[in-house]
Structure formats: structure tokens, C-alpha cells
Amino acid sequence: MDLHQGLKVQLFLVQDSPRSQMDDIRMPRDALRIGRRRIEELDFCELIEDLKWNDSVGKWILHCRITIPMGSQFVSQKTEWFVLVDEDYPQGAIRFYPGKKNGIEVTFQHQNHNGLGNTESPWRSGNICCSTPMVFFQRRGYDMEPTNANERLLWNLRRARDWLDKASQNQLVITGEPFELPYFTKCGINQKKVIVFSEDAKSLHEWNQISESLGIAKLEEYEAVPKRTFVNAFLSSEEKELYRPSFGNAFSSKAKPGGECIWVKIRNFPIIAPWQAPANWGELKEIFKKENIDLKDLFSRFLKQFRDGRPHLLLIGFPIPKTFGGELEQMHWQPLYMPILSHGKKVKSFRPIEKGYLLRDFSMVFGENKSLNWHQSENWHAGQISTRGRYPTSVLKLSTVLIGAGALGSMFGELLVRSGLESLLILDDDELEIGNLVRHTLDITKIGYSKSEALAERLNLVNPNSRVSAYNTSFPTGDENINKVLEQCQLIIDCTANDFVISQLEQLHCESEKIFVSISTGVFAKRLFIYLAKGRKFDADRFQNSLKSWLDKENEEFDGYEFPVGGVGCWHPVFPARTDDLWLMASVASKVLVDTIELKIEYKQLMVFEQQIENNQFIGVKRVQ
């Protein structure tokens, strides 16, 4: 009997024993036993130790040896692996870690940093990625990974073998695939705040024109985002401002200083072949040496101002592409926490002066084998944070005015800003009341406040790159400054359902062509009326004539209907429409507006959409004119 067979027999003799007689042995569930049996089919996988429960990690451990057709500089033909499987297999995770003995010792793409990890574990920390990209959608139907007990472990082992084979041939990534940064290890400091920057292709061009490669960065913190620290400005070593990231109105006030840090710009990715981020100060020094940067010289210029007994950041910037093998498209700033510098009067074996501090720092604090404590950063540029879904550029760049901050206006404004609109001005002189909350996007904290101003405040927090402003005034306005803004804007959207506003739109003096949009709903929001026109003047008569027959139809349908009132003792009726119906119609209007602008559909037309009801059930929305 060979080793493989012996392990197999031992495992299943244990499983078939009554649990009452084997209380000291933890048994895999039937599903995992089924998955384990399939491994015997694999000619490239040899079991070294069969399934064993590990209390310290709460996983089942399978120790195996995987063979690939040919080895290379970094990957032997035969390597040892520890497969960690969740107890609820085939649910849960399956992870592959290289063995500390006879495992791969370097870090590749699609792998966590492959350090030694826990001293008590026989495996390293470099878990490899066997999943397909579709696993992040968390829908089984999108992903090719099997979910049944019979196939899932087998599939993952084959993926691990393929990963190793590609790693040995330097084919884990190919030209054109999305670029991924290496895994930057974190240790030591409780990292509560993420560092935020804003970079794109345009700012990379600006950085390429800047000759300085190091300096001081100013940081800021905002009440609205307590877990993020923002890079406010990059200064030269002489404190001349070199570059200031651009954010929206959310960060124009209520800021408090977040301190300063050192920044250094390098030309290449800080990578140790094949794809490992530096893990200690010795490795980082070698990276800088290749960039002709002397770490000692760099720090000697700035360390004096950071000797306060606290850890401080070092920002390392380097250009990255959008895809592997592609053109460099943006700067990435990777934060690193420096260790606490020498300070105070009690510095053993060194004089408590700057020269003595520096000698101690470079011999002890920044020692070759001292671990690096990388920090997390995020690029909040509009092009980065809106990849999940945004309007086309032809819409996003339009300076826009929204007249009316009621229920429909608040919803449509939110759709605009969440979809990436850069500039929006809101006009409305109404205040928020408790009865508005059933369908308005504002909340109870804004009752009694100006709808337009409160809505602008909310929308600025929705999109950090949008610049939303507001005036607590109706339209038309007698303020010349507001009128100048209206004259210069490109898109005017009316959500008031107010005939007086429509008539006054016609009086607006326009020196340039504009897009005019009127959005309103019928009773119960069962119909949407959206009118689009383009020109230097809005034709109010054309609009009213287009809408008249539909309003007549609504009057006939709801003749005799007793409209609800605003509350006890309130004599005036309110417009009935449920919030889900209004959101539905606001979304339809958004699609119509975007399509009209992007596809250059004919303007000066009224479009009417109706909810379709069959057997008292909603089945969709249909355009009826």
C-alpha cells in the first residue's frame, strides 16, 4: 500500500466510525469527504497529509504537492501547498498557501504578499487567487466555479495548478488586462483612516512637468468623512505649492488640518521581482537606490519637523497604467507609516541633538530588517469612483440649473449628481415640511430649512467631485448674479409643474443655445410628461399646447376625486403620488434626457410615458406619445 492509499484508508475508516466512539476526533462533513475523494483523479496532485482540522485557524487543512510540466527561476517543478477549506464546504472559502518547506518563496501577480506569516503555521502568507473575476458579483450564475461538493475542490486544485504553470512561464497577466497593484503589507499601527488623493491623466501630465521629486504634503480632515484623510496640496522642499488635487464643494468648508507628511516621486513601480512590494526598509532603500534617491539624504532634509513621538506618513508616488502593458495614465500615491523617530532627551548611546537623532534613526529606526507598515489609499478622482455607472461625458460636462427642489426635483437632482454631473445650481424658495418626507430625499433634520440649500448640501456629500450650489429663491429671480449664471448655463431643468415658471422661462435672455427640459407627472405619477427643447429661447406656447390635451384627459379621469389635504385643519389639497412612482418616473426622465443629448434626438417635443397595469398589477412603463 503506498502513502496515498494509506492516507485515504485511514481517513475513511475514521469517518465510518460511530461519532460516540470517536469524540476526540473531528470529522469532515459528508460534502467535504465527497470533494476529497475526487482528488485521487488528479495526476498532478500528490497528498502529503490528508484532511486535518486546525483549531487555530478554524479550517480543514490538506497538505499536498503539485507538479507542473516545467519549473523556472522562481517556481520549482514540484511545490508543496496547504489548502485551507471552510467547514461548511462546498460553501465558504478554499485558499491555497505555499508551504514554508518546498513552497514558492516569492510573490507573483494575483497573490498576497508571500511572507513567512505566522511562526506557528507550516505555510507562508501568500494565498494565491484561484477565483475568476466574476466571483465578485456574488451571483453563482455569473461565475464558472462549481458550487457542488463533487466538483468544487477539484476545480480549485486545477486552477491552482494552472496558476503555478502560468507563474513559471511569466504569463499570470497578459497585455491588456486591468492593472493591479501589488499587495502592500500592513502591520503595527491601528489604521483607522484611509489617505485620499485625486489623480488622472491630466494631473499625470502636470506631474511630468514638475522637476521636484520630493517635498511636504498638506493633509486635511473633514467632519463629513471622519475615516478619510485628504491630500490637500503638494509643496516643494522650499514650501512652494506644486500641485493641488481637485475635489467638489463637499470639501470647501468644515476642514481641519490633518498634519503634514513627506512625499517622494519615483519613476517606476516599487516592485521586487516578480511582483512583491518592499517588505522592509532594506528593500525600500534598494528601490530608491535604483531611482538615484538616497534615503538618508532624503530624510535628513525633513525629519527634524516630525520628531514629536508620533508616527508620520511617507507618500510614495509613481505612475501606473490602466492595463498591463498600456500607457502610463495616472499617479498613484502609496502611503507608508514611518516608525517613531528619535526624539527627547533620553536617547541611549546618542547625543540628544539633531545629528545624534539622525545617527540613531539610520542605524536603528530604519534598520534593514525593520518591517514596513504600508497604509491604504484611495483615488477619488471622478473617473475612478464612478466606474460602476455614470452618464456619458456629453451630459456630465453640461453646467446645469435645476428649478424646483420638491420631491421630483430632489430625486432628479440625485440621479444627476450620482451619475457624475459636475456642476449644478438649484433654485427653490420653499422650506421642508414634515409632510414632504414621505417622498422627498431630505430627512427630518432639515425640517424648516430651505429645500434648495439643504438639497445642495446633501448632493455635495453624494458625489465628492460635484459642485452643487443653491439659492433660496423662486424663479424668476431679481438677482442679477443669479441671472448671469442662468444665462451662462447649458442645461435648464424645470421640475416645478408651475405654469408661471414656464411662462417666465420664455423671458430668459440667452446669448447662446441651451437645452430646456420640463419634467412633471400626472395624478398619482401614473404619467410622466417630459418636454425637451433646444435653442436661445423657450417656446412656452408650444409647450402648453402640447400638454393641454393630456391635462384635459387627466381632468376627465379624476373628475370628482377628493384629493387629500396636508393635515388636520389644512384646507388645501396636496398632490397625490407615492414615492416609488415618483422615483420610477424620475428614472425614466433621466434616461430620456441622456438619450436625447447623447443620440442627438429631435428636440421641441413632448414625450408622455404611462405606467402599464394589467389585472391590477404593474407590468412596466410605455411611451404613449
C-alpha positions in Angstrom: 0.0 0.0 0.0 1.5 3.4 -1.0 1.4 6.6 1.1 -1.6 7.9 -0.9 -3.7 4.8 -0.4 -2.8 4.6 3.3 -3.9 8.1 4.0 -7.1 7.5 2.1 -8.0 4.3 4.0 -7.1 6.0 7.3 -9.4 8.9 6.6 -12.4 7.0 5.7 -12.1 4.4 8.4 -12.3 7.3 10.8 -15.3 8.8 9.0 -17.2 5.5 9.1 -16.7 5.0 12.9 -19.6 6.0 15.2 -19.2 9.5 16.5 -19.8 8.4 20.0 -16.7 6.2 19.9 -14.5 8.9 18.3 -15.3 12.0 20.4 -11.7 13.1 20.4 -11.5 13.3 16.5 -13.2 15.9 14.5 -14.8 14.6 11.3 -15.2 16.3 7.9 -18.8 16.6 6.8 -20.0 14.3 4.0 -19.8 17.0 1.4 -16.0 17.5 2.1 -15.4 13.8 2.1 -17.0 13.7 -1.4 -14.8 16.5 -2.6 -11.7 14.9 -1.1 -12.3 11.6 -3.0 -12.2 13.4 -6.3 -8.5 14.4 -5.7 -7.4 10.9 -6.4 -8.2 11.5 -10.1 -5.5 14.2 -10.4 -2.2 13.0 -11.6 -0.5 16.3 -10.8 -1.6 16.4 -7.1 0.0 14.2 -4.5 -1.3 14.1 -0.9 1.4 14.5 1.7 -1.0 14.7 4.6 -4.8 14.2 4.5 -7.6 16.4 5.8 -6.9 17.5 9.3 -8.8 20.0 11.5 -6.8 23.1 12.6 -8.3 24.8 15.7 -6.1 27.9 15.4 -7.5 28.9 12.0 -10.8 27.0 12.2 -10.3 25.3 8.9 -9.7 21.9 7.4 -6.1 21.6 6.1 -5.0 19.5 3.2 -1.2 19.3 2.6 -0.3 18.4 -1.0 2.4 18.5 -3.6 1.6 20.0 -7.0 3.6 19.1 -10.1 3.8 21.3 -13.3 5.3 20.4 -16.6 8.4 22.6 -16.2 9.9 24.7 -13.4 11.6 28.2 -13.7 13.8 30.6 -11.7 11.1 31.3 -9.1 8.9 28.1 -9.4 10.2 24.6 -8.9 8.5 21.8 -10.9 7.2 20.3 -7.6 6.0 22.6 -4.9 4.2 22.0 -1.6 0.9 23.6 -0.7 -1.5 23.8 2.2 -5.2 24.0 1.2 -7.4 25.6 3.8 -11.1 24.7 3.4 -14.0 26.1 5.4 -16.0 23.7 7.5 -19.3 24.3 5.6 -17.8 23.1 2.2 -18.9 23.4 -0.6 -19.9 26.8 0.8 -17.2 29.1 2.2 -13.6 29.7 1.0 -10.9 27.5 -0.4 -7.4 29.0 0.0 -4.0 27.9 -1.2 -0.9 28.8 0.7 2.7 27.8 -0.2 4.5 25.6 2.3 7.4 27.1 4.2 9.2 24.0 3.2 9.4 23.3 -0.6 6.9 26.0 -1.4 7.4 29.1 -3.6 9.1 31.9 -1.7 8.5 34.9 -4.0 5.3 36.9 -4.7 3.6 36.9 -8.1 0.6 38.8 -9.5 -2.7 37.6 -8.2 -1.2 36.6 -4.9 -1.0 38.2 -1.4 2.4 39.1 -0.1 4.2 35.8 0.3 6.0 36.4 3.6 6.7 33.8 6.3 3.4 34.6 8.1 2.5 33.1 11.4 5.6 31.4 13.0 3.4 28.5 14.2 2.0 27.7 10.8 3.8 25.5 8.3 2.5 27.7 5.4 3.5 31.1 4.2 1.2 34.1 3.9 1.0 34.2 0.0 -2.5 33.0 -0.7 -3.0 32.7 -4.4 -6.1 33.8 -6.3 -7.9 30.9 -7.9 -11.2 32.7 -8.4 -12.5 34.1 -11.6 -13.2 37.9 -11.7 -16.9 37.1 -11.8 -16.8 35.8 -8.2 -17.1 39.4 -7.0 -20.6 39.7 -8.4 -21.6 37.2 -5.8 -24.1 35.5 -8.1 -23.4 31.9 -8.9 -24.9 32.2 -12.4 -22.2 34.7 -13.4 -19.3 32.5 -12.2 -17.9 29.3 -13.8 -16.7 27.9 -10.4 -18.7 24.9 -9.5 -20.8 25.1 -6.3 -21.4 21.4 -5.7 -19.4 19.1 -3.3 -18.3 16.8 -6.1 -16.7 19.4 -8.3 -15.6 22.5 -6.3 -12.4 21.2 -4.6 -11.3 19.5 -7.8 -11.9 22.7 -9.8 -9.9 24.8 -7.4 -6.9 22.4 -7.4 -6.9 22.5 -11.2 -7.0 26.3 -11.0 -4.0 26.3 -8.6 -2.1 24.0 -11.0 -2.8 26.4 -13.9 -1.8 29.4 -11.7 1.5 27.7 -11.0 2.1 26.8 -14.6 1.4 30.4 -15.8 3.6 31.8 -13.0 6.5 29.6 -14.1 6.1 31.0 -17.6 5.6 34.6 -16.5 2.1 34.5 -18.0 -0.1 35.3 -15.0 -1.0 38.6 -16.6 -1.1 39.5 -20.3 -1.1 42.8 -22.1 -4.4 44.5 -22.0 -5.6 43.0 -18.7 -6.6 45.5 -15.9 -3.6 46.7 -14.0 -3.4 45.6 -10.3 -1.1 47.0 -7.7 1.0 44.5 -5.7 -0.2 43.6 -2.2 1.2 46.1 0.3 1.5 44.6 3.8 0.2 46.3 6.8 1.4 45.9 10.4 1.8 47.5 13.7 -0.4 50.6 13.6 -4.2 50.7 14.0 -5.0 52.2 10.7 -8.4 54.0 11.1 -8.1 56.5 8.3 -7.5 56.0 4.6 -5.5 58.5 2.6 -7.4 60.1 -0.3 -5.9 61.6 -3.4 -7.2 62.7 -6.8 -5.2 61.9 -9.9 -5.9 61.2 -13.6 -4.2 61.5 -17.0 -4.3 65.3 -16.9 -2.7 65.5 -13.5 0.0 63.0 -14.6 0.9 65.3 -17.4 1.2 68.1 -14.8 3.4 65.9 -12.6 5.6 65.1 -15.6 6.3 68.9 -15.9 7.3 69.1 -12.2 11.1 68.6 -11.8 11.0 68.3 -8.0 10.8 64.7 -6.7 10.2 65.3 -3.0 8.7 67.7 -0.6 5.9 68.1 2.0 2.2 67.3 1.6 -0.5 69.1 3.5 -3.3 66.9 4.8 -6.9 67.8 5.8 -9.8 66.1 7.5 -13.5 66.7 7.1 -16.4 66.1 9.5 -18.4 64.6 6.7 -15.9 61.8 6.1 -14.3 61.0 9.5 -12.5 57.9 8.3 -10.6 59.6 5.4 -7.7 62.0 5.4 -7.3 64.1 2.2 -4.1 65.2 0.5 -4.8 68.9 0.1 -1.6 70.2 -1.5 1.9 69.1 -2.5 4.6 71.5 -1.7 8.3 71.6 -2.7 11.1 71.4 -0.2 11.0 75.2 -0.2 7.2 75.1 0.5 6.2 76.3 -2.9 2.8 74.8 -4.0 3.4 72.4 -6.9 0.0 70.6 -7.2 -3.4 70.8 -5.5 -5.9 67.9 -6.1 -9.3 69.0 -7.2 -12.4 68.0 -5.2 -16.0 69.2 -5.2 -17.9 71.5 -2.9 -18.2 68.9 -0.1 -14.6 69.8 0.8 -14.8 73.6 0.6 -15.5 74.1 4.3 -15.5 72.4 7.7 -12.0 71.2 7.2 -9.4 70.9 9.9 -5.7 70.4 9.5 -4.7 66.8 9.2 -1.0 67.4 9.6 1.9 67.1 7.1 3.9 64.3 5.6 6.8 63.7 3.3 6.2 62.9 -0.3 8.6 61.4 -2.8 8.0 60.8 -6.5 9.7 57.8 -8.3 9.6 56.8 -12.0 8.8 53.1 -11.7 6.6 50.7 -9.6 8.3 49.9 -6.3 8.5 46.2 -7.1 10.8 43.3 -6.2 10.6 40.7 -8.9 8.4 39.1 -9.8 5.6 41.2 -8.1 6.4 41.9 -4.5 6.1 45.3 -2.7 9.1 46.0 -0.5 8.5 44.5 3.0 11.3 46.1 5.0 13.4 49.2 5.0 16.4 47.5 3.4 14.2 46.5 0.3 12.8 50.0 0.1 16.3 51.5 0.2 17.2 49.3 -2.8 14.2 50.5 -4.7 15.2 54.1 -4.0 18.8 53.4 -5.0 17.6 52.3 -8.5 15.8 55.7 -8.7 19.1 57.5 -7.7 17.5 58.6 -4.4 19.5 58.3 -1.2 17.0 57.6 1.6 19.4 59.1 4.2 19.8 62.3 2.2 16.0 62.4 1.6 15.1 62.1 5.3 17.9 64.4 6.5 16.1 67.3 4.9 12.7 66.8 6.6 12.9 64.6 9.7 13.5 67.4 12.2 9.9 68.7 12.0 8.5 65.2 12.6 10.2 64.4 15.9 7.2 64.6 18.2 6.9 61.0 19.4 4.2 60.1 16.9 4.3 58.0 13.7 4.1 60.0 10.4 3.3 59.2 6.8 5.6 59.0 3.8 3.8 59.2 0.5 5.5 57.4 -2.4 4.1 58.4 -5.8 4.6 56.5 -9.1 2.8 56.4 -12.5 0.6 53.4 -13.3 -1.2 52.3 -16.4 -4.9 51.3 -16.7 -3.9 48.0 -18.2 -0.8 45.8 -18.1 1.5 46.8 -20.9 -0.5 50.0 -21.5 0.4 53.7 -21.4 1.0 55.2 -18.0 -2.2 57.1 -17.2 -2.2 58.4 -13.6 -0.1 58.9 -10.5 -0.7 56.5 -7.6 0.2 57.6 -4.1 1.1 54.7 -1.7 1.2 55.8 2.0 3.7 54.3 4.4 3.9 54.9 8.1 7.4 55.8 9.2 8.4 54.5 12.6 8.6 56.9 15.5 11.7 59.0 15.1 14.3 59.6 17.7 13.3 62.5 20.0 13.5 63.9 23.5 16.5 64.0 25.8 16.7 60.3 26.7 18.3 58.7 23.6 20.5 55.9 24.8 24.1 56.0 23.4 23.3 59.0 21.2 23.5 62.8 21.9 20.0 64.4 22.1 20.7 66.8 19.2 19.6 66.5 15.5 22.9 64.9 14.4 22.6 62.3 17.2 19.0 61.7 16.3 19.9 61.1 12.7 22.7 58.7 13.6 20.3 56.7 15.7 17.5 56.8 13.1 19.6 55.4 10.3 21.3 52.8 12.4 18.3 51.6 14.4 14.9 53.1 13.5 15.3 52.5 9.7 17.2 49.2 10.1 17.5 47.0 7.1 15.2 44.3 8.5 12.6 46.6 10.1 9.2 45.8 8.6 7.4 48.4 6.5 3.9 49.4 7.6 2.1 50.3 4.4 -1.1 52.2 4.7 -4.3 52.2 2.5 -5.0 54.9 0.0 -7.8 55.6 -2.5 -8.0 57.7 -5.7 -11.3 59.7 -5.5 -11.0 61.2 -9.0 -14.3 61.2 -10.8 -13.1 58.7 -13.4 -12.1 56.3 -10.7 -15.1 56.3 -8.4 -17.9 56.3 -11.0 -16.9 53.2 -12.9 -20.0 51.4 -11.6 -22.2 53.6 -13.7 -22.2 57.2 -14.9 -23.7 59.4 -17.6 -21.8 59.9 -20.9 -19.4 62.8 -21.0 -21.7 64.8 -23.3 -24.1 65.1 -20.3 -21.6 65.3 -17.4 -19.9 68.4 -18.6 -23.1 70.5 -19.0 -23.4 73.3 -16.5 -27.0 72.7 -15.2 -29.7 74.6 -13.4 -32.5 72.7 -11.6 -35.6 74.8 -10.9 -37.7 73.2 -8.2 -36.4 71.2 -5.2 -39.6 69.4 -4.4 -40.0 65.6 -4.4 -39.5 65.1 -8.1 -36.7 67.7 -8.2 -34.8 66.2 -5.3 -35.0 62.8 -6.9 -33.9 64.0 -10.4 -31.1 66.0 -8.8 -29.9 63.0 -7.0 -29.9 61.0 -10.2 -27.9 63.7 -12.0 -25.3 64.0 -9.3 -24.9 60.3 -8.5 -24.4 59.8 -12.2 -21.4 62.2 -12.2 -22.8 65.6 -13.2 -20.1 68.1 -12.3 -21.9 71.5 -11.9 -25.5 72.0 -10.7 -27.3 75.1 -9.4 -30.7 74.6 -7.5 -33.4 77.3 -7.3 -36.3 77.0 -4.9 -37.7 79.3 -2.1 -39.7 76.6 -0.3 -39.0 75.1 3.2 -39.1 71.4 4.0 -42.2 70.3 6.0 -42.9 67.1 7.8 -45.4 66.0 5.2 -42.7 66.2 2.5 -40.7 63.4 4.0 -42.9 60.6 2.5 -41.3 61.2 -0.9 -38.5 63.8 -0.5 -34.9 62.8 -0.4 -34.2 65.0 2.6 -34.7 63.9 6.2 -36.1 65.0 9.5 -33.0 67.0 10.4 -33.8 69.5 7.6 -37.4 70.3 8.5 -37.8 74.1 8.5 -34.8 74.6 6.3 -34.6 75.8 2.7 -35.2 72.9 0.4 -32.7 74.1 -2.2 -29.9 74.8 0.2 -30.4 71.5 2.2 -30.6 69.6 -1.1 -27.4 71.2 -2.3 -25.6 70.2 0.9 -26.8 66.6 0.6 -25.8 66.3 -3.1 -22.4 67.6 -2.4 -21.9 64.7 0.0 -23.3 62.3 -2.5 -20.5 62.9 -5.1 -17.2 64.3 -3.8 -16.4 65.7 -7.3 -19.6 67.6 -7.9 -20.1 71.3 -7.3 -23.7 71.9 -6.3 -24.8 75.3 -5.2 -28.2 76.7 -4.3 -30.2 79.9 -3.9 -33.2 80.1 -1.6 -35.3 81.9 -4.2 -38.0 81.2 -6.7 -37.8 81.6 -10.5 -37.6 84.2 -12.0 -35.3 85.9 -9.7 -34.4 89.6 -9.5 -30.8 88.8 -8.5 -28.5 89.8 -11.4 -25.8 87.5 -10.3 -28.2 84.5 -10.5 -29.5 85.7 -13.8 -25.9 85.8 -15.2 -25.4 82.2 -14.1 -28.7 81.2 -15.8 -27.6 82.9 -19.0 -24.3 81.1 -19.0 -25.5 77.6 -18.1 -26.1 75.0 -20.8 -29.0 72.9 -19.4 -32.1 74.2 -17.6 -34.4 71.7 -16.0 -37.8 72.7 -14.6 -39.4 70.3 -12.1 -42.0 72.7 -10.6 -45.1 71.8 -12.7 -45.8 75.5 -12.4 -47.3 77.4 -15.4 -45.9 80.7 -14.2 -42.4 79.3 -14.2 -42.9 78.0 -17.8 -44.1 81.5 -18.9 -41.1 83.2 -17.3 -38.7 80.7 -18.9 -39.7 82.3 -22.2 -38.5 85.7 -20.9 -35.0 84.4 -20.2 -32.4 86.2 -22.3 -30.0 83.7 -23.8 -27.0 84.7 -25.9 -26.1 81.1 -26.5 -28.1 77.9 -27.3 -29.4 76.0 -24.4 -31.3 72.8 -23.7 -34.6 73.3 -21.9 -36.3 70.4 -20.1 -39.6 70.4 -18.3 -40.4 67.3 -16.2 -43.7 66.7 -14.4 -46.1 63.9 -13.5 -49.8 63.4 -13.6 -52.0 62.5 -10.7 -50.5 59.5 -8.7 -47.5 59.8 -11.0 -49.1 57.3 -13.4 -48.0 59.5 -16.3 -44.7 61.3 -16.9 -44.6 64.5 -19.1 -41.2 65.4 -20.3 -40.7 68.2 -22.8 -37.3 68.9 -24.4 -36.3 72.0 -26.5 -33.1 73.4 -27.7 -32.4 77.0 -28.7 -31.8 80.5 -27.5 -35.4 80.9 -26.4 -38.0 78.6 -24.8 -41.3 78.5 -26.6 -43.9 78.5 -23.8 -46.9 78.4 -26.1 -45.7 75.3 -27.9 -45.1 73.6 -24.6 -48.6 74.5 -23.2 -50.3 73.5 -26.5 -48.6 70.1 -26.4 -49.6 69.4 -22.9 -53.2 70.7 -22.9 -54.9 67.6 -24.3 -53.2 65.4 -21.7 -54.2 67.7 -18.8 -57.8 67.6 -20.1 -57.6 63.8 -20.1 -56.4 63.8 -16.5 -59.2 66.2 -15.5 -61.8 63.8 -17.0 -60.2 60.7 -15.4 -60.1 62.3 -11.9 -63.3 64.3 -12.1 -64.9 64.1 -8.7 -61.9 62.6 -7.0 -61.4 64.0 -3.5 -57.8 65.0 -3.2 -56.0 64.5 0.2 -55.2 67.5 2.3 -52.0 68.4 4.0 -53.1 67.6 7.5 -55.8 68.2 10.1 -57.3 71.6 9.7 -55.5 72.2 6.4 -57.9 73.4 3.8 -55.7 73.0 0.7 -55.3 69.7 -1.2 -51.9 68.1 -1.9 -50.8 66.3 -5.0 -51.1 62.5 -4.5 -48.2 60.4 -5.7 -46.3 57.6 -4.0 -42.5 57.8 -3.6 -41.9 54.6 -5.7 -44.0 56.0 -8.5 -42.0 59.3 -8.5 -38.7 57.5 -8.4 -39.8 55.4 -11.4 -40.8 58.4 -13.4 -37.7 60.4 -12.4 -35.6 57.5 -13.7 -37.5 57.3 -17.0 -36.9 61.1 -17.4 -33.2 60.6 -16.7 -33.0 58.0 -19.5 -34.9 60.2 -21.9 -32.7 63.2 -21.2 -29.5 61.3 -21.6 -30.6 59.6 -24.8 -31.8 62.8 -26.3 -28.4 64.6 -25.7 -26.2 61.6 -26.5 -28.0 60.4 -29.6 -29.0 63.9 -30.7 -32.7 63.0 -30.9 -35.1 65.7 -32.2 -35.9 68.4 -29.6 -39.0 70.5 -29.2 -41.3 67.6 -28.5 -43.4 66.4 -25.6 -42.9 62.8 -24.6 -45.5 61.1 -22.4 -45.0 57.8 -20.6 -47.6 55.8 -18.8 -47.5 53.0 -16.2 -49.0 49.9 -17.7 -51.4 48.0 -15.5 -52.9 44.6 -16.2 -55.2 42.7 -13.7 -54.4 45.5 -11.2 -50.7 44.6 -11.4 -47.8 46.8 -12.6 -46.1 45.4 -15.7 -44.0 48.3 -16.9 -43.8 51.8 -18.4 -44.7 52.6 -22.0 -44.2 55.7 -24.1 -47.6 56.7 -25.4 -46.7 59.9 -27.3 
